[in-house]
């Protein structure tokens, strides 16, 4: 596709039930409002006469609110003054929804989609809309997966796993968080998921005194992370919160040592999650040992048929147990994997063989 055939456009539905239309942003500043003097006229009493405008600055497009009565929003956040916008952003002028897209206005091309632009641009546009609806509608819930002792099958706790409740959206949590991270919303989504889990935690079965909750890598930069985790721990009542830090988020030893000290002071335990999935942080593991080490399912799947992985896990488990760290084998799906992990010294296990992630009311407390 020739790049010069594509133009910034605002996509919207003129009226509920109408087909979407694209209006080229071909004049800057591009004003939006109820007045006929606007480049995009929105017929609604909630829209001001000249409500907002799109303009150019040195780095790209921005949208400005023109002292409207009902506000201008970008991806659910109110615009104060002006704000940079990019393709795929969902805009609201009062209650009217618009999406900024890069669209083909002339010749058709085999790479085009019905939304205009390339497939990648269309997917970004669609992803932003889905994410916006998840966040603004708080369309999330939590399921729980049991973690048990591999020695005697006793229940030691549950991991809270976030899910979206948005109708007709089949994204798993990994996809949802990838889209949220790309749009700078992963921290907000992670907090929302924890809130959903805490709302259900009081109904968990009596057994299983720990609740494992994930901390997204983006949250490691958040100044009030400790405060948020402390409040989450208090909300669990008599249960113990275990903060799961993904391997990719494990920071320098000094920062992790501070985090560990502060968590311990608040009665919160620490787990390193998905260990072995990528760049294993051996230095941090040695300098700042967690309470739990969760082995990535990539190490566990088919381990009964892999002598090389068995040797690696056995050596790692020995070091961990010598340091008082409990090792959780994640992703156990077969009896053979479970018996191999137990023989290698893994204390604890988690996976579909033990229990599929389930709503609170469907959790078991005992295993044969």
C-alpha positions in Angstrom: 0.0 0.0 0.0 1.2 3.4 -0.8 1.7 5.4 2.4 0.5 8.7 1.0 -3.0 7.2 0.3 -3.7 6.8 4.0 -5.0 9.6 6.2 -5.9 10.1 9.8 -9.6 9.6 10.2 -12.2 9.6 13.0 -14.4 6.5 12.9 -17.8 6.7 14.6 -21.5 5.8 14.4 -23.6 8.8 13.6 -26.5 7.2 15.4 -27.0 4.0 17.4 -27.3 1.1 15.1 -25.8 2.9 12.1 -22.8 1.6 10.2 -19.5 3.1 11.2 -18.3 6.0 9.0 -14.8 7.5 8.7 -14.3 11.2 8.6 -10.8 12.3 7.3 -8.9 14.7 9.6 -7.9 16.8 6.7 -7.8 20.2 8.2 -5.8 21.2 11.3 -7.0 22.3 13.8 -9.9 19.9 13.3 -12.8 21.0 15.4 -15.5 18.7 16.8 -18.8 19.9 18.1 -22.5 20.7 17.6 -21.9 23.8 15.6 -22.0 23.8 11.8 -18.7 25.6 12.0 -17.1 22.3 13.2 -15.3 20.0 10.8 -17.1 17.0 12.5 -20.7 17.8 13.6 -22.2 15.7 16.3 -25.9 16.2 16.8 -26.3 15.9 20.5 -27.3 18.4 23.3 -24.6 16.9 25.5 -21.9 18.0 23.0 -20.8 21.6 23.2 -21.0 23.9 20.1 -17.2 23.7 19.8 -16.3 20.9 22.1 -12.8 19.8 21.2 -10.2 20.1 18.5 -7.4 17.9 17.0 -4.2 19.8 16.3 -0.5 19.0 15.5 2.5 19.6 17.7 6.1 18.8 17.0 5.6 15.1 17.8 2.3 14.2 16.4 -1.4 14.8 16.9 -3.0 16.1 20.1 -6.6 16.7 21.2 -7.7 19.7 23.2 -10.8 20.2 25.1 -12.4 23.6 24.3 -13.9 24.3 27.8 -16.7 21.9 27.1 -19.4 21.2 29.6 -19.3 17.4 29.6 -15.6 16.8 28.9 -13.3 15.1 26.4 -11.8 11.7 27.1 -9.0 9.6 25.7 -9.2 5.9 26.5 -11.4 6.7 29.5 -9.2 9.5 30.9 -10.4 13.0 31.0 -8.4 15.5 28.9 -7.1 18.5 30.9 -5.8 21.0 28.5 -4.3 18.9 25.7 -3.2 15.3 25.3 -1.2 13.4 22.7 -3.2 10.8 20.7 -2.3 7.9 18.5 -3.9 5.6 16.1 -6.2 3.2 17.9 -7.1 5.6 20.7 -10.8 5.7 21.7 -12.0 9.2 22.2 -15.2 10.4 23.8 -16.6 13.8 23.1 -19.2 13.9 26.0 -20.9 10.5 25.4 -20.1 10.2 21.7 -17.4 7.6 20.9 -14.8 8.1 18.2 -11.7 6.1 17.2 -8.6 7.6 15.6 -7.5 5.4 12.7 -5.2 5.6 9.8 -7.4 4.7 6.8 -7.1 4.2 3.1 -9.3 6.7 1.3 -8.5 6.0 -2.3 -7.5 2.7 -4.0 -8.2 -0.5 -2.3 -5.3 -2.8 -1.4 -5.2 -6.5 -0.4 -3.6 -5.5 2.9 -6.5 -3.4 3.9 -9.2 -4.4 6.4 -12.7 -3.1 6.9 -11.3 -0.7 9.5 -8.8 0.9 7.1 -5.0 0.7 7.3 -3.0 -2.5 7.6 -4.0 -5.6 9.5 -1.6 -4.6 12.3 -3.2 -1.2 12.6 -6.7 -2.7 12.6 -5.7 -5.2 15.3 -4.3 -2.3 17.4 -7.5 -0.4 16.9 -9.7 -3.3 17.9 -7.4 -4.1 20.9 -7.7 -0.6 22.2 -11.5 -0.7 22.0 -11.6 -4.1 23.8 -9.3 -2.9 26.5 -11.1 0.4 27.0 -14.4 -1.5 27.5 -12.8 -3.9 30.0 -11.3 -1.1 32.0 -14.3 1.3 32.0 -16.8 -1.5 32.6 -14.5 -3.2 35.2 -15.3 -6.3 33.2 -13.0 -8.6 35.2 -13.4 -11.5 37.6 -11.1 -13.9 39.3 -10.8 -17.7 39.3 -8.5 -19.7 41.6 -6.2 -22.6 41.2 -5.2 -24.8 44.1 -1.5 -25.3 45.1 -0.9 -28.6 47.0 1.9 -30.5 48.7 3.2 -33.2 46.4 4.1 -35.3 49.4 0.6 -35.7 51.0 -1.7 -33.7 48.7 -2.6 -31.3 51.5 -3.8 -27.9 50.3 -1.5 -25.0 51.1 -3.2 -22.2 49.1 -4.6 -20.7 45.9 -3.4 -18.6 43.1 -5.8 -15.9 42.0 -6.0 -15.7 38.2 -7.7 -12.8 36.4 -10.2 -13.2 33.6 -12.3 -10.8 31.6 -16.1 -11.0 31.6 -16.5 -9.0 28.4 -19.0 -10.7 26.2 -17.6 -12.2 22.9 -14.0 -11.6 23.9 -12.0 -14.8 24.1 -8.7 -13.3 25.1 -6.7 -15.1 27.8 -5.0 -13.1 30.5 -1.7 -13.1 28.7 -3.2 -11.4 25.6 -5.1 -9.0 27.7 -2.0 -7.9 29.7 0.1 -7.7 26.5 -2.4 -5.2 25.0 -2.7 -3.3 28.3 1.1 -3.1 28.6 1.4 -1.7 25.0 -1.1 1.0 25.9 0.3 1.8 29.3 -2.6 0.3 31.2 -1.1 -2.9 32.6 -0.7 -1.4 36.1 -4.4 -0.3 36.2 -5.5 -3.7 34.9 -3.4 -5.6 37.5 -4.9 -3.6 40.4 -8.4 -4.2 39.0 -7.7 -7.9 38.9 -6.5 -8.0 42.5 -9.6 -6.1 43.6 -11.8 -8.7 41.9 -9.9 -11.5 43.6 -10.1 -9.8 47.0 -13.9 -9.5 46.7 -14.2 -13.2 46.4 -11.4 -14.3 48.8 -13.6 -14.3 51.8 -15.6 -17.2 50.2 -12.6 -19.4 49.6 -12.7 -22.8 51.4 -11.4 -22.8 54.9 -8.3 -24.9 54.1 -5.5 -23.3 52.2 -4.2 -20.3 54.2 -2.2 -18.6 51.4 -3.5 -16.6 48.5 -0.9 -16.0 45.7 -1.5 -12.8 43.7 0.5 -11.6 40.7 2.4 -8.3 40.5 2.8 -7.1 36.9 6.3 -5.9 35.9 4.9 -2.4 35.2 3.9 -2.1 38.9 7.4 -2.4 40.1 7.9 1.3 39.2 4.7 2.3 41.1 5.5 4.3 44.3 2.5 2.9 46.3 3.0 -0.8 45.4 3.9 -1.7 49.0 0.8 0.2 50.3 -1.4 -1.5 47.8 -0.1 -5.0 48.8 -0.4 -4.1 52.5 -4.0 -3.2 52.0 -4.6 -6.4 50.0 -3.0 -8.5 52.8 -5.2 -6.8 55.4 -8.3 -7.5 53.3 -7.5 -11.3 53.3 -8.2 -11.4 57.0 -6.4 -14.4 58.5 -4.9 -15.6 55.3 -1.4 -14.9 54.1 -0.8 -12.9 50.9 2.0 -14.2 48.7 3.2 -11.6 46.1 4.2 -13.3 42.9 6.9 -11.4 41.0 7.5 -12.5 37.5 11.0 -13.4 36.6 11.1 -10.6 34.1 10.3 -8.0 36.8 12.9 -9.1 39.3 15.1 -6.0 39.7 18.6 -5.4 41.0 19.5 -7.1 44.3 19.4 -3.8 46.3 15.8 -3.1 45.1 14.7 -6.6 45.6 16.2 -6.7 49.1 14.3 -3.6 50.0 11.1 -5.0 48.6 11.6 -8.3 50.5 12.3 -6.5 53.8 9.2 -4.3 53.5 7.0 -7.2 52.5 8.2 -9.3 55.4 7.5 -6.4 57.8 3.9 -6.4 56.5 3.5 -10.2 56.9 3.5 -10.7 53.1 5.5 -13.6 51.6 7.4 -13.4 48.3 7.4 -15.8 45.3 9.5 -15.6 42.1 7.2 -16.7 39.3 7.9 -18.5 36.0 11.5 -19.2 36.9 13.3 -20.7 33.9 10.9 -19.0 31.3 13.6 -16.6 30.1 16.6 -14.9 31.7 16.8 -16.6 35.1 17.9 -14.1 37.7 20.4 -16.3 39.6 22.1 -13.4 41.2 18.9 -12.0 42.7 17.8 -15.5 43.7 21.1 -16.0 45.6 21.2 -12.6 47.2 17.4 -12.1 47.9 15.9 -15.6 48.4 12.1 -15.7 48.2 9.8 -17.8 50.2 8.6 -19.7 47.1 10.2 -20.4 43.7 7.7 -21.3 41.0 9.3 -23.3 38.2 7.9 -22.4 34.8 5.6 -24.9 33.1 8.1 -25.1 30.2 10.4 -26.9 32.5 7.7 -29.2 33.9 5.8 -30.3 30.7 7.1 -33.7 29.7 9.8 -33.7 32.4 9.3 -37.4 33.0 10.8 -38.0 29.5 13.6 -35.5 29.7 16.7 -36.6 31.7 18.4 -33.2 31.0 15.6 -31.2 32.5 15.4 -33.6 35.4 19.0 -33.1 36.2 18.6 -29.3 36.0 15.6 -29.2 38.2 17.1 -31.6 40.8 20.2 -29.4 41.1 18.1 -26.3 41.4 15.7 -27.8 44.0 18.6 -29.0 46.1 20.0 -25.4 46.3 16.6 -24.0 47.0 15.8 -26.4 49.8 19.1 -25.8 51.4 18.1 -22.2 51.6 14.7 -22.9 53.0 12.9 -22.0 49.8 9.8 -24.0 48.8 9.7 -25.0 45.2 6.4 -25.1 43.3 6.2 -27.1 40.0 3.8 -25.2 37.8 1.8 -26.7 34.9 1.6 -30.3 36.1 -0.8 -32.1 33.7 0.0 -35.8 34.0 0.6 -38.3 36.8 4.0 -39.0 35.4 5.0 -35.3 35.6 3.7 -35.2 39.2 5.6 -38.3 40.4 8.8 -37.1 38.6 8.6 -33.6 40.3 8.0 -35.2 43.7 10.9 -37.6 43.2 13.1 -34.6 42.3 12.3 -32.9 45.5 9.7 -30.3 44.5 7.7 -29.5 47.7 4.5 -28.2 46.0 2.6 -28.5 42.8 0.0 -26.7 40.7 -1.6 -27.5 37.4 -4.6 -29.0 35.5 -4.0 -32.4 36.9 -4.5 -31.0 40.4 -7.2 -28.6 39.6 -8.4 -26.4 36.7 -8.7 -22.8 37.6 -12.2 -22.5 39.0 -14.7 -20.1 40.6 -14.7 -20.0 44.4 -17.7 -22.3 44.7 -16.2 -25.0 42.5 -12.9 -25.4 44.4 -12.1 -28.7 46.1 -10.4 -28.9 49.5 -9.1 -32.5 49.4 -7.5 -34.8 46.8 -7.6 -38.6 46.6 
